[in-house]
Amino acid sequence: MTGDERLERIEQKLDMILQRETIKDWYSTGEFGRLIGKAEFTVREHCRLGRLEAQKRRSGRGAHPAWVLSHQELLRYRREGLLPSPRSA
């Protein structure tokens, strides 16, 4: 591996870390999933089932709103985990 190739790999990894750790007000389900190590589908299901506090917002991609999750919800999830299932409450 040449020095240029090695430097490019290092830059790519740093870019991935910065993308993962950038604080935003709102995250898409894909972004939220990457931050917590879960699949986007899993995050959407938790939103749908009320296990994560999320809102539906127009996304500009099609007629259907998309789930978005706040930074506060990310912090809450990291501290406490999923909310109890509404059916078991």
C-alpha positions in Angstrom: 0.0 0.0 0.0 1.4 3.4 -1.0 1.5 6.4 1.3 -1.2 8.1 -0.8 -3.5 5.1 -0.5 -3.0 4.9 3.2 -3.6 8.6 3.6 -6.8 8.3 1.6 -8.1 5.5 3.8 -7.3 7.5 6.9 -9.2 10.5 5.5 -12.2 8.3 4.6 -12.3 6.9 8.2 -12.1 10.4 9.7 -14.9 11.6 7.5 -17.1 8.6 8.6 -16.4 9.5 12.3 -17.3 13.2 11.7 -20.5 12.2 10.0 -21.4 9.9 12.8 -20.7 12.4 15.5 -22.1 15.5 14.0 -24.8 16.9 16.3 -28.0 17.8 14.5 -31.4 19.0 15.8 -33.2 16.2 13.9 -32.1 12.9 12.5 -33.6 10.7 9.8 -34.2 7.1 10.8 -31.1 6.1 8.8 -28.9 8.6 10.6 -30.4 7.6 14.0 -29.8 3.9 13.2 -26.2 4.5 12.4 -25.7 6.4 15.6 -27.1 3.7 17.8 -25.9 0.7 15.7 -29.3 -0.5 14.5 -30.8 -1.0 11.0 -33.0 1.8 9.6 -36.0 -0.6 9.4 -35.6 -1.3 13.2 -35.6 2.4 14.0 -38.7 2.9 11.8 -40.5 0.1 13.6 -39.6 1.4 17.0 -41.0 4.8 15.9 -44.2 3.2 14.6 -44.7 1.2 17.8 -44.0 4.2 20.1 -40.8 2.8 21.5 -38.9 5.9 20.3 -40.3 9.4 20.5 -40.5 10.6 16.9 -42.4 12.9 14.6 -43.6 12.6 11.0 -42.4 15.3 8.7 -42.7 15.9 5.0 -39.5 14.7 3.4 -39.7 15.9 -0.2 -39.5 12.3 -1.4 -42.9 11.2 -2.3 -46.3 11.8 -0.8 -45.6 10.2 2.6 -44.0 11.9 5.6 -40.9 10.4 7.1 -40.1 9.8 10.7 -37.5 12.2 12.3 -36.0 11.9 15.8 -34.6 14.8 17.9 -31.1 15.0 19.3 -32.8 15.0 22.8 -34.4 11.6 21.9 -30.9 10.3 20.9 -29.5 11.4 24.3 -32.5 9.9 26.1 -32.2 6.6 24.2 -28.5 6.3 25.1 -29.3 6.9 28.8 -32.5 4.8 29.1 -33.0 2.6 26.1 -36.4 2.0 24.4 -39.6 3.4 25.9 -41.9 0.7 27.3 -44.4 -0.7 24.8 -47.7 1.3 24.9 -49.6 -2.0 24.9 -47.8 -3.2 28.0 -48.1 0.0 29.9 
